[in-house]
Amino acid sequence: MRFGYRFVAALAVVLSLLISSGSANAQVTAYKQAVATAAANDAALAEFYKSRNYKSIWTGRIGKDGQRRKAFLSVLAKAGDHGLPVKRYDVDGLRARLKAARTGRDRGRMEVEMSRLFLQYAEDIRSGVVNPRKIDSGMVRQVLHYDRLQTLQAFAKSSPAGFLKKLPPKTPEYLRLMKEKRKLEKLLGRGGFGPKVGAASLKPGATGASVVALRNRLMAMGYLKRSSSQTYDAKMQKAIQLFQRDHGLPTDGVAGKATMAEINKPAEYRLRSIIVALERERWFNQPRGKRHILVNLTDFTAKIIDNNKVTFVTRSVVGKNEGDRRTPEFSDVMEFMIINPTWNVPRSIAIKEYLPLLKRNPNAVGHLRLVDSRGRTVNRSAVDFSQYNEKTFPFNLKQPPSRGNALGLVKFMFPNRYNIYLHDTPSKNLFNRNVRAFSHGCIRLQQPFDFAYALLAKQMSNPQEYFQAILKTGRETKVDLKTPVPVHLIYRTAITKPKGGMEYRRDVYGRDAKIFNALSKAGVVLRAVRG
């Protein structure tokens, strides 16, 4: 039915063009009929061409049409530089079809095909090739999409080359990722990182074929200058430490099991991470705030960034790689902090973890208060917990403010539908772990007080004194941020260094693997540049 309606609509447009003149001087041509018909099933295209009386922007023989064709074909030829699906655009086929379009009808069809392809490219380069929400339930970032009609209208009025140049993200991270991608593709063209290291682990002082293989890989990756040494010497130890630093590993200078696993990952694996990072940067192609908070889930850090400079950083613990505990990726705005917070136990935790304990022993988890729907404390001895299940349990559980509170002594709120926030924790030992995915989803901070001081410093001269005075009262207190701060929870396994080079982290939730699989299905391929 929908196709029939669109066909009738297209026919009506063509007929209106024919009737509008009613004479031999009618300006209706086979070209205009072809444009009207080809654009009819796309509201943006139909409106665009109707509003300009079907005048071309691509296929005219003179004027700006030629400039647009040249500029667009040029960027399509370089789409692979951005990690885009080159086959989707079929530049060679497009050139051939343009060349073969001799009749008015052929030109009309090519006109609409060019505009449709232009809109596809503009969407891919600005907002991403694939939809994150269709790939993983934890990737809930709101991607900015642009109005297709307005995009076409703006392009038609602009300098073609200038407009196309402005489409990709202009963040420093995106530009550096592009540069590192080219370097890695050239390295792949020369054979990549070379043979893997056969040994499971190596220590300083070791010799033999595995040490030579390790030496060669370190040189290929840029961590060691040209060397003929066959011994795991001081220079190699220093190179391993640099490698470990860039891969989020303990910098002990020993190529142990975890370090060797990262060393033996092929160049193709690293290139996939960079291509995924480029796609993620397109999803994140929006203003982030002069001051903002950036939490990279794979890096287990939380940072405050002012005018593109990191002004505070602390270790973090993120959600466990299990079920609904994985921390989601999204952006919101931090509005306030709560000092001496009460922990209102999420219902999922209450019924799945604590109800079974209460059934066995009503006095279990004694640090939590049992509360009814009106907020009144309930005497546990008067409750038969065995009669309740996950659906019928009528109570809430709360933990009053204290140093042993699960949220610690402060939490930072950016109210969101996922009930995710940043907070202190009494479990300080977890920050010494290399991989820190242990929480129920919220983000724990190693230095929450200093984090609070840094946030409050923008609105008062004595943030530490102010914070500590409230803390000593032991009472739950809300402190508003006079200027709310954007919070961005991101997931990057490939991170550029401002002065050149890369850092890599493990794909703790397996999300990047899913993204690259989706990109591959869309037509994205790895390239090896030779020569």
Backbone hydrogen bonds, N-H to C=O, Kabsch-Sander energy under -0.5 kcal/mol:
donor,donor_aa,acceptor,acceptor_aa,energy
5,Y,1,M,-2.4
6,R,2,R,-2.4
7,F,3,F,-2.7
8,V,4,G,-2.3
9,A,5,Y,-2.5
10,A,6,R,-2.7
11,L,7,F,-2.6
12,A,8,V,-2.5
13,V,9,A,-2.0
14,V,10,A,-2.3
15,L,11,L,-2.8
16,S,12,A,-2.4
17,L,13,V,-1.9
18,L,14,V,-2.0
19,I,15,L,-2.9
20,S,16,S,-2.0
21,S,17,L,-0.6
21,S,18,L,-0.5
22,G,18,L,-1.3
26,A,23,S,-1.7
33,Q,29,T,-2.3
34,A,30,A,-2.3
35,V,31,Y,-2.4
36,A,32,K,-2.7
37,T,33,Q,-2.3
38,A,34,A,-2.7
39,A,35,V,-2.3
40,A,36,A,-0.7
40,A,37,T,-0.6
42,D,39,A,-1.9
46,A,39,A,-0.6
46,A,42,D,-3.0
47,E,43,A,-2.4
48,F,44,A,-2.3
49,Y,45,L,-2.4
50,K,46,A,-2.1
51,S,47,E,-2.3
52,R,48,F,-0.8
53,N,50,K,-1.6
54,Y,49,Y,-3.6
55,K,52,R,-1.6
65,D,62,I,-0.7
66,G,63,G,-0.8
67,Q,63,G,-0.7
68,R,64,K,-2.7
69,R,65,D,-2.6
70,K,66,G,-2.4
71,A,67,Q,-2.6
72,F,68,R,-2.9
73,L,69,R,-2.8
74,S,70,K,-1.6
75,V,71,A,-1.8
76,L,72,F,-2.4
77,A,73,L,-1.7
78,K,74,S,-0.6
78,K,75,V,-0.7
79,A,76,L,-1.4
81,D,78,K,-1.6
82,H,79,A,-1.4
83,G,80,G,-1.4
84,L,79,A,-1.6
86,V,84,L,-1.4
87,K,523,G,-0.5
88,R,85,P,-1.4
89,Y,85,P,-0.6
89,Y,86,V,-1.4
90,D,86,V,-1.4
94,L,90,D,-2.6
95,R,91,V,-2.7
96,A,92,D,-2.1
97,R,93,G,-2.5
98,L,94,L,-2.4
99,K,95,R,-2.3
100,A,96,A,-1.9
101,A,97,R,-0.9
101,A,98,L,-0.6
102,R,100,A,-1.1
107,R,103,T,-2.4
108,G,104,G,-2.2
109,R,105,R,-2.1
110,M,106,D,-2.3
111,E,107,R,-2.3
112,V,108,G,-1.7
113,E,109,R,-2.2
114,M,110,M,-2.6
115,S,111,E,-1.8
116,R,112,V,-2.8
117,L,113,E,-2.4
118,F,114,M,-2.5
119,L,115,S,-2.3
120,Q,116,R,-1.9
121,Y,117,L,-2.7
122,A,118,F,-2.7
123,E,119,L,-2.1
124,D,120,Q,-2.5
125,I,121,Y,-2.8
126,R,122,A,-1.6
127,S,123,E,-2.6
128,G,123,E,-0.7
128,G,124,D,-1.1
134,K,131,N,-1.3
135,I,132,P,-1.5
136,D,132,P,-1.8
139,M,136,D,-1.7
140,V,138,G,-1.2
140,V,329,E,-1.0
143,V,141,R,-0.9
145,H,143,V,-0.6
151,T,147,D,-2.1
152,L,148,R,-2.2
153,Q,149,L,-2.6
154,A,150,Q,-2.6
155,F,151,T,-2.3
156,A,152,L,-2.5
157,K,153,Q,-1.1
158,S,154,A,-0.7
158,S,155,F,-1.0
163,F,159,S,-2.8
164,L,160,P,-2.4
165,K,161,A,-1.9
166,K,162,G,-1.1
166,K,163,F,-0.6
167,L,164,L,-0.9
175,L,171,T,-2.0
176,R,172,P,-2.3
177,L,173,E,-2.4
178,M,174,Y,-2.1
179,K,175,L,-1.7
180,E,176,R,-2.6
181,K,177,L,-2.4
182,R,178,M,-2.0
183,K,179,K,-1.9
184,L,180,E,-2.3
185,E,181,K,-2.3
186,K,182,R,-2.0
187,L,183,K,-2.0
188,L,184,L,-2.4
189,G,185,E,-1.7
190,R,186,K,-0.8
190,R,187,L,-0.8
191,G,188,L,-1.6
192,G,187,L,-2.6
194,G,191,G,-1.0
198,G,196,K,-0.5
202,L,255,A,-2.2
205,G,232,Y,-2.7
206,A,203,K,-2.0
208,G,230,Q,-0.9
212,V,208,G,-1.7
213,A,209,A,-2.3
214,L,210,S,-2.4
215,R,211,V,-2.8
216,N,212,V,-2.5
217,R,213,A,-2.1
218,L,214,L,-2.4
219,M,215,R,-2.0
220,A,216,N,-2.4
221,M,217,R,-2.0
222,G,219,M,-1.1
223,Y,218,L,-2.7
224,L,218,L,-1.0
232,Y,206,A,-2.9
233,D,231,T,-2.1
237,Q,233,D,-2.2
238,K,234,A,-2.4
239,A,235,K,-2.1
240,I,236,M,-2.5
241,Q,237,Q,-2.0
242,L,238,K,-2.1
243,F,239,A,-2.4
244,Q,240,I,-2.9
245,R,241,Q,-2.3
246,D,242,L,-1.9
247,H,243,F,-0.7
247,H,244,Q,-0.8
248,G,245,R,-1.0
249,L,244,Q,-2.8
252,D,250,P,-1.7
255,A,202,L,-1.5
256,G,254,V,-2.1
260,M,256,G,-3.0
261,A,257,K,-1.9
262,E,258,A,-1.5
263,I,259,T,-2.4
264,N,260,M,-2.2
265,K,262,E,-1.1
269,Y,266,P,-0.6
270,R,266,P,-1.4
271,L,267,A,-2.3
272,R,268,E,-2.2
273,S,269,Y,-1.7
274,I,270,R,-1.9
275,I,271,L,-2.5
276,V,272,R,-2.4
277,A,273,S,-2.2
278,L,274,I,-2.2
279,E,275,I,-1.8
280,R,276,V,-2.7
281,E,277,A,-2.3
282,R,278,L,-1.6
283,W,279,E,-1.9
284,F,280,R,-1.5
285,N,282,R,-1.3
286,Q,284,F,-2.1
292,H,305,I,-2.2
293,I,486,P,-2.8
294,L,303,K,-2.5
295,V,293,I,-0.5
295,V,488,H,-2.7
296,N,294,L,-0.6
296,N,301,T,-1.0
297,L,295,V,-0.8
297,L,490,I,-2.7
299,D,296,N,-0.7
300,F,296,N,-1.2
301,T,296,N,-1.1
302,A,314,T,-2.4
303,K,294,L,-2.5
304,I,312,F,-2.5
305,I,292,H,-3.2
305,I,303,K,-0.5
306,D,309,K,-2.8
307,N,290,K,-3.2
307,N,305,I,-0.5
309,K,306,D,-1.6
311,T,304,I,-2.7
311,T,309,K,-0.6
312,F,304,I,-1.3
314,T,302,A,-2.1
316,S,300,F,-2.5
317,V,444,R,-1.8
318,V,436,R,-2.7
319,G,441,G,-0.5
320,K,439,S,-2.6
322,E,320,K,-2.5
325,R,322,E,-2.6
326,R,323,G,-0.7
329,E,138,G,-2.8
330,F,328,P,-0.5
332,D,487,V,-2.4
334,M,485,V,-3.6
335,E,413,M,-2.2
336,F,413,M,-1.3
337,M,479,V,-2.5
338,I,411,K,-2.7
339,I,337,M,-0.5
339,I,477,T,-2.7
340,N,409,L,-2.8
343,W,399,Q,-2.7
344,N,342,T,-0.8
345,V,343,W,-1.0
345,V,397,L,-2.0
349,I,346,P,-0.7
350,A,346,P,-2.5
351,I,347,R,-2.7
352,K,348,S,-1.6
353,E,349,I,-2.4
354,Y,349,I,-1.5
355,L,350,A,-2.0
357,L,353,E,-0.5
358,L,354,Y,-2.4
359,K,355,L,-2.1
360,R,356,P,-1.3
361,N,357,L,-2.3
364,A,361,N,-2.5
368,L,365,V,-2.0
369,R,398,K,-4.0
371,V,369,R,-0.5
371,V,396,N,-3.0
372,D,376,R,-2.5
375,G,372,D,-2.0
378,V,370,L,-3.1
380,R,378,V,-0.6
382,A,379,N,-1.6
383,V,380,R,-2.2
385,F,383,V,-1.0
387,Q,384,D,-1.5
388,Y,385,F,-1.7
393,F,389,N,-1.8
396,N,371,V,-3.1
398,K,369,R,-2.1
399,Q,343,W,-2.1
405,N,402,S,-1.2
408,G,405,N,-2.3
410,V,407,L,-0.8
411,K,338,I,-2.0
412,F,422,L,-3.6
413,M,336,F,-2.8
413,M,411,K,-0.5
419,N,416,N,-1.5
422,L,412,F,-1.7
423,H,443,I,-2.3
424,D,407,L,-1.0
424,D,410,V,-2.4
428,K,426,P,-1.7
430,L,427,S,-1.0
431,F,428,K,-1.5
432,N,429,N,-1.5
433,R,430,L,-1.4
436,R,434,N,-0.6
438,F,318,V,-1.5
438,F,436,R,-0.6
439,S,318,V,-2.4
441,G,442,C,-0.6
443,I,421,Y,-2.3
444,R,317,V,-2.1
444,R,442,C,-0.6
445,L,423,H,-2.5
446,Q,315,R,-2.3
451,F,447,Q,-1.9
452,A,448,P,-2.3
453,Y,449,F,-2.7
454,A,450,D,-2.3
455,L,451,F,-1.8
456,L,452,A,-2.7
457,A,453,Y,-1.8
458,K,455,L,-0.9
459,Q,456,L,-2.1
460,M,456,L,-1.0
466,Y,462,N,-2.3
467,F,463,P,-2.7
468,Q,464,Q,-2.7
469,A,465,E,-1.9
470,I,466,Y,-1.6
471,L,467,F,-2.5
472,K,468,Q,-2.2
473,T,469,A,-0.6
473,T,470,I,-1.0
474,G,470,I,-0.7
474,G,471,L,-1.1
477,T,339,I,-2.5
479,V,337,M,-3.2
480,D,478,K,-0.5
481,L,335,E,-2.9
482,K,480,D,-0.7
485,V,334,M,-1.9
487,V,332,D,-3.2
488,H,293,I,-2.8
489,L,330,F,-2.8
489,L,487,V,-0.5
490,I,295,V,-2.7
490,I,488,H,-0.8
495,I,503,E,-3.0
497,K,501,G,-2.3
500,G,497,K,-2.6
503,E,495,I,-2.9
504,Y,246,D,-2.4
505,R,493,T,-2.3
508,V,506,R,-1.9
510,G,507,D,-1.2
514,K,510,G,-1.2
515,I,511,R,-2.2
516,F,512,D,-2.8
517,N,513,A,-1.8
518,A,514,K,-2.1
519,L,515,I,-2.7
520,S,516,F,-2.6
521,K,517,N,-2.0
522,A,518,A,-1.4
523,G,519,L,-0.7
523,G,520,S,-1.0
524,V,519,L,-2.6
529,V,185,E,-1.8
529,V,527,R,-0.5
530,R,528,A,-0.6
